[in-house]
Amino acid sequence: MLQKPFSTILVCTFVALTLPSLAKVSEAVAQPQYEMETVFEASKILPANLLVGEDYQIRKPVFNDGIQNRYEVTSSFGNFSV
């Protein structure tokens, strides 16, 4: 029976355990980190009576991050992202 030196066995074990994780790292680097936000028109999402009020107006672009919408509001008190 052939006996391999301990260092050869150690190197082979290290390579066998490391290569699969390196492949996963390269896949993660190649893919974008985050999904892009989806943009909607406010009039397609909200009823017309909510788009404009006495002291505010909701601007057309509505951004969605996959969980919630973000509205751009212009008001007499300033501009807000809500």
Secondary structure, DSSP 8 states (H G I E B T S, - for coil): -----HHHHHHHHHHHHHHHHHHHHHHHHHS-SS---EEEEHHHHS-HHHHB-SSEEEEEEEEE-SS-EEEEEEETTEEEE-
